[in-house]
Amino acid sequence: MSTSGPGGPRQPDPDVGVARDDWASAEGYEYAEYAEPDGRAVTYEGGEPSIGELFGELTHEFGQLVRSEMELARVELKEEAGRAGKAGAMLGGAAAAGYLALVLLAFAAAWGLAEVIEPGWAFLVVGLVVGAVAAVLAVTGRNRLREVSPVPDQTVETLKEDARWARAQVT
């Protein structure tokens, strides 16, 4: 910006990187102009900003920070959910193929055993073996599931620390 006023051309302020009009103070007005992180210029009359103006800016910038963090979290969660969905579909396909393979192998084992003993007894033996394997897997899975805690302990502890810190700041 190279406009000029009654007092002369705008000069860049080396501290802020924003042009400041020298002619405005010549008319009896003092002000300070600052550049915000989002690129907008903020002008305070009377030279320095008051506590109320600073608090207003702090509130505005904090709100922008929270909104941008929430947007980032939303985008990250959306990407992770997409990846998890694709991985889940692959696991579902693998489970279906594995189940089909188990059924076919069980039939093959039963027909192979039927060459040695009666076919009914052969299928019963193979069924009992597959059932025993399923029971062992179910008990092991149930025991491991009991060890899982649905509460994110580390996050809860961090939130408690934040609350203690905030209370200490107030007092």
C-alpha positions in Angstrom: 0.0 0.0 0.0 1.5 3.2 -1.0 -1.3 5.8 -0.6 -0.4 9.1 0.8 -2.3 11.4 3.2 -1.9 15.0 4.2 1.2 14.2 6.3 3.0 12.2 3.6 3.2 8.6 2.3 2.4 5.6 4.5 5.5 4.1 6.0 5.8 0.4 6.9 6.1 -0.3 10.6 9.2 -2.5 11.0 7.9 -4.0 14.2 4.6 -5.2 12.8 5.0 -5.3 9.0 1.9 -3.1 8.5 1.9 0.4 7.0 1.1 3.2 9.5 -0.3 6.6 8.5 1.7 9.4 9.9 -0.9 12.0 8.8 -3.6 10.5 11.2 -1.7 11.6 14.3 -1.2 15.0 12.7 -4.9 15.6 12.8 -5.0 15.0 16.5 -5.7 11.3 16.5 -3.3 8.7 17.9 -3.8 5.1 17.1 -1.9 1.8 16.8 -2.3 -0.6 14.0 -1.4 -4.3 14.3 -1.5 -7.2 12.0 -3.4 -10.3 13.2 -2.2 -13.9 12.4 -5.2 -14.3 10.0 -3.9 -11.2 8.0 -6.5 -8.6 9.1 -5.4 -5.3 10.5 -6.6 -4.2 13.9 -6.5 -0.5 14.8 -6.7 0.8 18.3 -7.5 4.4 18.9 -5.5 6.2 21.6 -2.2 4.6 20.9 -2.1 1.4 22.9 -5.0 -1.1 23.2 -7.0 -1.2 26.4 -7.4 -4.3 28.6 -10.9 -4.7 27.2 -9.7 -4.6 23.6 -6.8 -7.0 24.4 -9.2 -9.4 26.1 -11.6 -9.1 23.1 -8.8 -10.0 20.8 -7.7 -12.8 23.0 -11.2 -14.2 23.1 -11.5 -13.9 19.3 -8.1 -15.6 18.6 -8.8 -18.4 21.2 -12.1 -19.0 19.5 -10.4 -19.3 16.1 -7.8 -21.6 17.6 -10.5 -23.9 19.0 -12.4 -23.9 15.7 -9.3 -24.7 13.7 -8.3 -27.5 16.1 -11.8 -29.0 16.0 -11.8 -28.9 12.2 -8.4 -30.6 12.1 -9.7 -33.3 14.5 -12.8 -33.8 12.3 -10.7 -34.2 9.2 -8.3 -36.6 10.9 -11.1 -38.7 12.3 -12.8 -38.8 8.9 -9.6 -40.1 7.3 -9.0 -42.7 10.0 -12.6 -43.9 9.8 -12.2 -44.4 6.1 -9.0 -46.4 6.6 -10.6 -48.4 9.4 -13.7 -49.2 7.2 -11.5 -50.5 4.4 -9.4 -52.6 6.8 -12.6 -54.0 8.3 -14.0 -54.9 4.9 -10.7 -56.8 4.2 -10.9 -58.6 7.5 -14.6 -59.5 6.8 -13.6 -61.0 3.4 -10.7 -62.9 5.0 -13.1 -64.3 7.7 -15.6 -65.5 5.1 -12.8 -67.1 3.0 -11.4 -68.7 6.2 -14.8 -70.1 7.2 -15.3 -71.6 3.7 -11.8 -73.1 3.9 -12.5 -74.6 7.3 -15.8 -76.2 6.1 -14.1 -77.7 3.0 -11.2 -79.0 5.0 -13.5 -80.5 7.6 -15.5 -82.3 4.9 -12.2 -83.5 3.4 -11.0 -84.8 6.7 -14.4 -86.5 7.4 -14.4 -88.2 4.0 -10.8 -89.3 4.5 -11.6 -90.7 7.9 -14.7 -92.4 6.4 -12.3 -94.6 4.5 -11.2 -96.1 7.9 -14.4 -96.0 10.0 -18.1 -95.6 9.3 -18.9 -92.2 7.6 -21.3 -91.1 10.4 -18.6 -91.7 13.1 -16.0 -89.9 10.9 -18.2 -86.8 10.6 -18.9 -86.9 14.3 -15.1 -87.1 15.2 -14.3 -84.2 12.9 -17.2 -82.2 14.2 -16.0 -82.7 17.8 -12.5 -81.7 16.9 -13.7 -78.5 15.2 -16.1 -77.8 18.2 -13.2 -78.2 20.7 -11.1 -75.7 18.7 -14.0 -73.3 18.6 -14.5 -73.6 22.4 -10.8 -72.9 23.1 -10.9 -69.9 20.9 -14.1 -68.6 22.5 -12.8 -68.9 26.1 -9.5 -67.3 25.2 -11.2 -64.4 23.4 -13.6 -63.9 26.3 -10.7 -63.7 28.8 -8.8 -61.2 26.7 -11.9 -59.1 26.2 -12.4 -58.9 30.0 -8.9 -57.4 30.2 -9.8 -54.5 27.8 -10.8 -51.3 29.6 -13.3 -49.1 27.6 -12.2 -46.0 29.6 -9.2 -44.2 28.2 -7.2 -44.1 31.5 -4.4 -41.8 30.2 -6.9 -39.3 28.8 -8.9 -39.3 32.0 -5.7 -38.7 34.0 -4.7 -35.8 31.7 -8.1 -34.2 32.1 -7.9 -34.5 35.9 -4.4 -32.8 35.8 -5.8 -30.0 33.6 -8.6 -29.4 36.0 -6.2 -29.3 39.0 -4.0 -26.8 37.1 -7.0 -24.6 36.2 -8.2 -24.6 39.8 -4.7 -23.6 40.9 -4.6 -20.8 38.4 -7.9 -19.4 39.7 -6.9 -19.4 43.3 
